[in-house]
Amino acid sequence: MLTVALDAVTTAALLFIISSGLLIVFGVMKIINFAHAAFVTVGGYAALVGAWLGLPWLLVLPLAFVVGAVCGALTEAVIVRRLYQRPLDAILATWGLGIVIGQLVTLVFGREVQFVQAPITGTVDLAGIDYSAYRLVMIAAAVLIAVLFTGLLSGTRLGLSTRAVIMNEMLAQGLGVNSARVRLVTFAIGSGLAALSGALITPLSSVDPNMGLPWLISAFMLVMVSGGSLLALAVSCLVLGGCQVIVSTFVNPILGGLTIAILAAIVLRIRPEGFARA
Amino acid sequence: MRSRLFLTSLAAIAAMTPAMAADPIRIGVPVGLSGANSVVAPSVVQSAELAVEEINAKGGVLGRPLALEVADDGSGAAGAQKAFDALVFQKKVNVLISMETSAARNAGLPIVARGKTPFIYTSFYEGKSCSPYLYVNAWVPEQQVPPIVDYFNNEKKAKSYFLIGSDYAFGRGMLAFTKSYIEKTGGKVLGEEYLPMDGSDWTPIISKLKASGADAIITSTAGGAPNVTLTKQLRAAGVNLPYGNLAVDEGTAKSMGGDATGIYISASYVTGIDSAANKSFLAAMSKKFGADLKTPNDLSVPEYEAVYAYKAAVEKAGGTDPTKVLAALEEVSVDGPRGAIRMNKQRHAPLTMYLGQVQADGGVKVIQSFPNVDPGAQCPPKS
């Protein structure tokens, strides 16, 4: 039973880490960034390059974040900026961009599966069961990301402007907030987070040009039921991720893979605002 | 007419290397240069090129040189239809020799039958593909699984097993056979779990495995990413049971680093086979391709041997007549890197299988060899 609980919490942590970048972009811009999976992949390859260069793991993570943020800023300035009034086109454009990035990664690094050694290996003894140490570290990473971003949003000038733009963009502009800059920075941070999450999952995953894709649908659904709030995202990751683990464990892992998408659809049907407070 | 003239001149150029005037014998190689097989396909083509070069240097087959026609089958059914059609009806090849996905092979078989072209399939597969035009010189589950299970039963005293796979035809087919073989040899299967092919989180399955208390695990995932994620997550969860992997090859094991250490694999070819034939094959490969050499493997070496098997069959039949060649293919034996191989068991071949274990340096050490493992009843005559 403890194993199932640990599986549920660590799975929720992984989902939270991967979805947080998508959520931040959606919260500010009301745009779903379907290139998110590609930025996750970029982060995985950044970790790979970092490992080749022999960088310590604590430097690899900021490297991945910076690479992702730069890619994100370029994307915002070149593509996304033109599409704020056309959210549906933005979905198509970012989806297409994801394909382009995937192909570029294939051209540079090849199609084959690559490997990054885990910084932490082995297991930890928790009340009589051995549990993967790296998965436990993921819980800490998720909490850290949540705390940092809550701090950024509520404790800094940038966070204040961002919240102003989220609440009422016209009014914020009228008060002298440079909303274009807020959007650029937010998109860069969201993409950087995606890349950071890609680097964080490499020890549990392989590095290949499509590594981000299996996570995209779950992340998208979780963001939809969370409605732009970081706290709601944490709740939905715990609830839906937990259900996924329970279904996988007691019914069948193939159905488990569908759990998040199906439950999210049901939640949205019954309660359109999802887990967010109305 | 002009296109035929063009083809003939092409053939003449191809035949130029050793001065042979005769019309070449054309070997069609439909292979997955793009798609899922694109990682392994170059090594298959290199094998075929070496075999053709060696044979032509020694005067060809019945005085005629061999010429290769490589076509991309896209690793799937749709691409294979085009590739087979072009090779059989436009290029008019005398034989098809290739490693392909099962989907591509199945799509090609009707075309091969229409063109009455012999087809030597050189990829291991799930077994029981039967066509009068099809010969297979690679392994089927009946040959690959027993070495691992027998070794775990006898040497590791394993009594209970846990099976993990990807949810597709090859994964499920391999594990279905594994399960029946384990039960036949007195073992118990405590669990059999699958994840979709693109699944990457094996956590619940690994928790079930740990809770089951099984003595050993055997996995059959799709190649590449699922194999890697499963192995990494097993290691991260501290699973150190005897671990047989039906889907990992030497190259992947090497690049996986420490996580692959200790995995048992079963194959008809590993580079470490200690025989004169294998050593001279490896030397010839690295001489011909130098830095561009793709490491020879269990999918590329059968291609090399199959070209020689076809040469022997044509010589025995006294020409390229398909009916005579098909009859002769069963009777000829070829000595290659994998030893002496004859496709005389319902168009499949008894093979020497090697049980290997991945070492800390990424190499594969042969633990035990199992000579002439029988493919079993693959294509029993209809009564």
Boltz contact constraints between the chains, C-beta under 6 A:
constraints:
  - contact:
      token1: [A, 3]
      token2: [B, 207]
      max_distance: 6.0
  - contact:
      token1: [A, 7]
      token2: [B, 203]
      max_distance: 6.0
  - contact:
      token1: [A, 7]
      token2: [B, 207]
      max_distance: 6.0
  - contact:
      token1: [A, 112]
      token2: [B, 39]
      max_distance: 6.0
  - contact:
      token1: [A, 113]
      token2: [B, 224]
      max_distance: 6.0
  - contact:
      token1: [A, 113]
      token2: [B, 225]
      max_distance: 6.0
  - contact:
      token1: [A, 113]
      token2: [B, 228]
      max_distance: 6.0
  - contact:
      token1: [A, 115]
      token2: [B, 255]
      max_distance: 6.0
  - contact:
      token1: [A, 115]
      token2: [B, 256]
      max_distance: 6.0
  - contact:
      token1: [A, 115]
      token2: [B, 257]
      max_distance: 6.0
  - contact:
      token1: [A, 123]
      token2: [B, 238]
      max_distance: 6.0
  - contact:
      token1: [A, 130]
      token2: [B, 238]
      max_distance: 6.0
  - contact:
      token1: [A, 132]
      token2: [B, 236]
      max_distance: 6.0
  - contact:
      token1: [A, 132]
      token2: [B, 237]
      max_distance: 6.0
  - contact:
      token1: [A, 134]
      token2: [B, 236]
      max_distance: 6.0
  - contact:
      token1: [A, 204]
      token2: [B, 233]
      max_distance: 6.0
  - contact:
      token1: [A, 205]
      token2: [B, 200]
      max_distance: 6.0
  - contact:
      token1: [A, 205]
      token2: [B, 229]
      max_distance: 6.0
  - contact:
      token1: [A, 206]
      token2: [B, 225]
      max_distance: 6.0
  - contact:
      token1: [A, 206]
      token2: [B, 228]
      max_distance: 6.0
  - contact:
      token1: [A, 206]
      token2: [B, 229]
      max_distance: 6.0
  - contact:
      token1: [A, 208]
      token2: [B, 225]
      max_distance: 6.0
  - contact:
      token1: [A, 214]
      token2: [B, 198]
      max_distance: 6.0
  - contact:
      token1: [A, 214]
      token2: [B, 200]
      max_distance: 6.0
  - contact:
      token1: [A, 245]
      token2: [B, 204]
      max_distance: 6.0
  - contact:
      token1: [A, 248]
      token2: [B, 204]
      max_distance: 6.0
  - contact:
      token1: [A, 249]
      token2: [B, 204]
      max_distance: 6.0
  - contact:
      token1: [A, 253]
      token2: [B, 193]
      max_distance: 6.0
  - contact:
      token1: [A, 253]
      token2: [B, 195]
      max_distance: 6.0
  - contact:
      token1: [A, 253]
      token2: [B, 204]
      max_distance: 6.0
  - contact:
      token1: [A, 253]
      token2: [B, 205]
      max_distance: 6.0
  - contact:
      token1: [A, 254]
      token2: [B, 167]
      max_distance: 6.0
  - contact:
      token1: [A, 254]
      token2: [B, 196]
      max_distance: 6.0
  - contact:
      token1: [A, 257]
      token2: [B, 196]
      max_distance: 6.0
  - contact:
      token1: [A, 257]
      token2: [B, 199]
      max_distance: 6.0
